[in-house]
Amino acid sequence: MACQTELNCLHCGSMTTHTVLYASIYIKQIACNRCAHSIEKPPLVLMWQYCRDLPWRAFALTRRLKGEALSHPILFASSLPKRMVYKPIELSRELVEVCL
């Protein structure tokens, strides 16, 4: 995913529009739209951040699921099979996004 934002470019020294490229929830690359100078995080750094945050995300997911199960048990039970199929797919897509 990419978005546009105004930043001060370190290369051309002026406030310009930059494209910020995300891998999952992490900034992967920032590129100046005026001079095309870009700064990119190394894949190993992104992978380290992803692996460091994964246990916390799993813990937060279990808390969220518990809250949903207690507040809306029938809706929760009906959505669980779909979630069990799609969550591993979502995680593998994130991993590919972070690694490439």
Secondary structure, 3 states (H helix, E strand, C coil): CEEEEEEECCCCCCEEEEEEEEECCEEEEEEECCCCCEEECCHHHHHHHHHHHHHHHHHHHHHHHHHHHHHCHHHHHHHHHHHHHHHHHHHHHHHHHHHC
